[in-house]
Amino acid sequence: MIIVTGAAGFIGSNMVSKLNAENFKDIVLVDDFSKNEKYKNLEGKVFSQKVDRNEFFTWLKENHRFVQFVVHIGARTDTTEFDKNVFDELNLGYSKKVWDLCVEFGLPLIYASSAATYGLGEFGYNDDHDVVDKLKPLNPYGDSKNDFDKWALVQEKKPYFWSGLKFFNVYGPNEYHKGRMASVIFHAFNQIGKTNKMKLFRSHKPDFKDGEQLRDFVNVKDVTDVIYFLMNHRKDSGIYNLGTGTARSFLDLTRSTFKAMNVAEDISFIDTPEDIRDNYQYFTEANMDKLRSIGYKAGFHSLEEGVEDYVKNYLVGKRYR
């Protein structure tokens, strides 16, 4: 039996699809299932049961002997939410309880950290444990993820295998419910579909031309492949970056989306809103050496490959994985 928290969400539902494809059917889905907009993410998936996130700890205490692995993806991910109490409860506090129960019952754990922990990248994008204390996230969401990483690293008692994954800019199917927090590709597809045009944020730094702000965009299928690898690897515990290792520009992304939609390019620029301008990231790129060093050999979708797959096989026709 495998537990996936956040199972009705974007990455969580993709993880359930990956497990089903690998012939795992005894899966327990943990989430807040009251949100109807996420219902279709679970259509057609095979699993054992659903457990409300507020009842999960009681359930685990009663059923832990049947559990083989915990994949803890569930979290509040809104980077524009500034109520720290929300993140203290749903991210930091909840994750500590998951960790403690995995220690108590001898269960391996993979949990979702975030590249948001790196802030403006003052200390680079290296997943070394000794840099975690120095990082300066830009919002309460990033703080909550970094706070948990810091907490995990100093615990005397740890699961016999554990891994925290710093997701970079993840995109792909099953993010229809995410609204403004959906990927740039999702928003580009919708904007181009309505207007045949796309507006990008202008650069406000002389070192970057308009549209050449850079991000490490990673396809959610690659994310689930890495999680599955670690579930089988079960050694070399620690925090790992999960990107492609190659930063690409928003212009690259937008041009790929126009091409996949078979629409002529029409790109213009607007000022970055002043309320986010000072903390706007102009560059992120995951150093992937650590994951490679433990034996992960699979490749990652190029941006062009990933966008084409996402647009043609999912966004067109609003299909799910």
C-alpha positions in Angstrom: 0.0 0.0 0.0 1.4 3.4 -1.0 0.1 6.7 0.4 0.0 9.8 -1.8 -0.9 13.1 0.0 -2.2 15.9 -2.2 -3.4 13.1 -4.5 -6.2 15.2 -6.1 -3.8 18.0 -6.9 -1.5 18.6 -9.8 1.7 16.7 -9.0 -0.1 14.2 -6.7 -2.6 13.1 -9.3 0.2 12.7 -11.8 2.0 10.5 -9.3 -1.1 8.3 -9.0 -1.1 8.0 -12.8 2.6 7.0 -12.7 2.0 4.4 -10.0 -0.9 2.9 -12.0 1.2 2.8 -15.1 3.8 0.8 -13.0 0.9 -1.6 -12.0 0.4 -0.3 -8.5 -3.2 -0.3 -7.6 -3.2 -0.4 -3.8 -2.9 3.4 -3.3 -4.4 5.5 -0.6 -5.3 9.0 -1.7 -5.1 11.7 0.9 -6.4 15.2 0.3 -9.2 17.7 0.9 -11.8 16.1 -1.4 -14.4 18.8 -1.0 -13.0 20.8 -3.9 -15.0 19.8 -7.0 -12.6 21.5 -9.4 -10.0 18.8 -8.7 -12.4 15.9 -9.2 -11.5 15.1 -12.8 -7.8 14.7 -11.8 -8.8 11.4 -10.3 -11.1 10.1 -13.0 -10.1 6.7 -14.3 -7.4 6.1 -11.7 -7.2 2.9 -9.7 -6.8 3.2 -5.9 -7.8 1.5 -2.7 -9.5 4.4 -0.8 -9.6 8.1 -0.2 -8.8 9.6 3.2 -9.5 13.2 4.2 -6.4 15.0 5.1 -7.8 15.9 8.5 -8.4 12.2 9.3 -5.1 10.9 7.8 -3.1 10.8 11.1 -5.8 8.7 12.8 -6.0 6.5 9.8 -2.3 5.9 9.6 -2.0 5.0 13.3 -4.6 2.3 12.7 -3.3 1.0 9.3 0.4 1.7 9.2 1.3 -2.0 9.1 -0.1 -2.2 5.6 1.8 0.8 4.3 5.0 0.5 2.2 5.7 4.1 1.3 4.5 7.6 2.0 4.7 10.2 -0.8 3.8 13.5 0.8 3.0 16.0 -2.0 0.1 17.8 -0.3 0.7 21.5 0.6 -0.6 25.0 0.3 1.3 26.3 -2.7 0.0 29.8 -3.3 3.0 32.1 -3.4 0.7 35.1 -3.2 -0.7 34.1 0.2 0.9 36.0 3.0 -0.9 34.7 6.0 2.0 32.8 7.7 -0.4 30.9 9.9 -1.9 29.1 6.9 1.5 27.8 6.0 2.5 27.0 9.6 -0.6 24.7 9.7 -0.8 23.1 6.3 2.9 22.9 5.3 5.2 23.0 8.3 3.0 21.6 11.1 1.3 18.9 8.9 4.6 17.8 7.4 6.2 17.4 10.9 3.4 15.1 11.9 3.8 13.1 8.7 7.6 12.8 9.4 7.1 11.8 13.1 4.6 9.0 12.2 7.0 7.7 9.5 9.7 7.5 12.1 7.4 5.8 14.6 6.1 3.2 12.2 9.3 2.7 10.2 8.0 4.0 6.9 10.1 5.6 4.0 9.1 9.1 3.1 9.4 11.4 0.1 8.2 14.9 0.6 7.8 18.0 -1.6 10.1 20.9 -0.9 10.4 23.7 -3.5 12.9 25.8 -5.4 11.1 28.8 -3.8 13.4 28.1 -0.9 16.3 29.6 -2.9 14.8 33.1 -3.0 16.7 35.3 -5.4 19.5 32.8 -5.7 22.0 34.7 -3.6 23.6 31.4 -2.6 23.1 29.6 -6.0 20.9 26.7 -6.7 22.9 23.8 -5.2 21.1 21.2 -3.0 23.9 21.0 -0.5 22.6 20.6 3.1 25.0 23.1 4.5 23.4 26.0 2.5 19.8 25.4 3.7 20.2 27.6 6.8 21.5 30.5 4.8 18.6 30.6 2.2 16.3 33.6 2.1 12.9 32.7 0.5 10.8 35.6 -0.8 7.4 34.7 0.6 5.7 32.7 3.4 5.3 29.7 1.1 9.0 29.5 0.4 9.7 30.1 4.1 7.5 27.2 5.1 9.2 24.8 2.8 12.7 25.9 3.9 11.7 25.8 7.5 10.7 22.2 7.1 13.9 21.3 5.3 15.9 22.9 8.2 13.8 21.1 10.7 14.2 17.7 9.0 18.0 18.0 8.7 18.5 18.5 12.5 16.2 15.7 13.6 17.9 12.9 15.6 15.3 10.4 14.5 14.7 10.2 10.8 12.8 7.7 8.5 15.2 4.9 7.4 14.9 6.5 4.0 13.7 10.0 3.3 14.0 12.6 0.5 12.9 16.2 0.1 12.5 17.3 -3.5 13.0 20.9 -4.5 10.6 21.2 -7.4 11.5 23.9 -9.9 8.9 25.3 -12.4 6.8 22.2 -12.9 4.3 22.2 -15.8 2.0 19.6 -17.4 -1.4 18.0 -17.3 -3.9 18.2 -14.4 -3.3 21.8 -13.4 -6.6 23.1 -14.7 -7.8 23.9 -11.1 -4.7 25.9 -10.1 -5.9 29.3 -11.5 -3.3 32.0 -11.3 -0.8 29.5 -9.8 -0.9 27.3 -12.9 2.2 27.2 -15.1 3.2 29.9 -17.6 2.6 27.4 -20.4 -1.0 26.9 -19.2 -1.6 30.7 -19.2 0.1 31.2 -22.5 -2.1 28.5 -24.1 -5.2 30.2 -22.9 -4.1 33.7 -23.8 -3.0 32.7 -27.3 -6.2 30.8 -27.7 -8.3 33.8 -27.0 -6.3 36.6 -28.6 -3.6 35.0 -30.9 -1.2 37.0 -28.8 0.9 36.7 -25.7 2.1 39.4 -23.3 5.2 38.8 -21.2 6.8 40.8 -18.4 9.3 43.3 -19.5 12.8 43.1 -18.0 13.7 45.8 -15.5 17.3 44.7 -15.2 19.9 45.8 -17.8 21.6 42.4 -17.8 18.4 40.8 -19.2 16.6 41.6 -22.4 12.8 41.6 -22.5 11.5 38.0 -22.3 14.9 36.6 -21.6 14.3 36.1 -17.9 15.3 32.4 -17.3 13.6 29.6 -15.4 14.2 25.8 -15.1 11.0 24.5 -16.5 10.4 20.8 -15.7 7.7 18.5 -17.1 5.6 16.8 -14.4 6.2 13.4 -16.1 9.9 13.8 -15.4 9.0 14.7 -11.8 7.0 11.5 -11.2 9.8 9.5 -12.9 12.3 10.8 -10.3 10.0 10.1 -7.4 9.4 6.6 -8.7 13.2 6.1 -9.0 13.7 7.2 -5.4 10.9 5.0 -4.1 12.9 2.0 -5.5 16.3 3.4 -4.7 15.7 3.8 -0.9 19.1 4.9 0.0 21.2 8.2 -0.1 18.6 10.1 2.0 18.6 13.8 1.7 17.3 16.9 -0.1 17.5 16.9 -3.9 16.9 19.5 -6.6 14.3 18.4 -9.2 14.6 20.5 -12.4 16.1 19.8 -15.7 19.4 21.5 -15.0 18.9 23.8 -18.0 17.4 27.3 -17.6 15.3 28.5 -20.6 13.7 31.9 -21.3 10.1 32.9 -21.3 10.5 33.8 -24.9 11.6 30.2 -25.6 8.6 28.9 -23.8 6.2 31.2 -25.5 7.5 30.5 -29.0 7.3 26.8 -28.3 3.6 27.3 -27.3 2.8 29.3 -30.4 4.4 26.5 -32.5 2.6 23.7 -30.8 -0.7 25.6 -31.3 0.2 26.3 -35.0 -0.4 30.0 -34.4 1.9 32.8 -35.8 4.0 34.4 -33.1 2.8 37.8 -31.7 4.6 38.6 -28.5 4.6 42.0 -26.7 5.7 43.2 -23.3 4.2 44.8 -20.3 5.8 46.2 -17.1 6.2 43.8 -14.3 3.8 44.9 -11.6 5.5 47.1 -9.0 4.3 45.0 -6.1 6.3 42.0 -7.3 9.1 43.7 -9.2 11.7 43.9 -6.5 11.4 40.2 -5.7 11.0 38.9 -9.2 13.4 36.1 -10.1 15.4 36.6 -13.3 17.2 33.3 -13.2 16.7 29.8 -11.7 18.5 26.6 -12.7 18.7 23.4 -10.7 22.1 21.9 -10.2 21.3 18.2 -10.8 24.7 16.7 -10.0 23.6 15.3 -6.7 20.7 13.3 -8.2 22.9 12.1 -11.0 25.5 11.0 -8.5 23.2 8.5 -6.9 22.5 6.8 -10.2 19.6 8.6 -11.8 20.4 8.3 -15.5 17.1 9.1 -17.3 16.8 12.2 -19.4 14.4 15.1 -19.1 12.0 16.5 -21.7 13.5 19.5 -23.5 11.3 22.6 -23.2 10.2 22.1 -26.8 9.3 18.4 -26.3 7.5 19.1 -23.1 5.5 22.0 -24.4 4.5 20.1 -27.5 3.3 17.1 -25.5 1.4 19.2 -23.0 -0.3 21.4 -25.6 -1.2 18.7 -28.2 -2.0 15.8 -25.9 -3.6 17.6 -23.0 -4.5 21.3 -23.3 -6.1 20.8 -26.7 -9.3 19.1 -25.7 -8.7 19.6 -22.0 -7.5 16.1 -21.3 -6.1 14.6 -18.2 -3.3 12.3 -17.4 
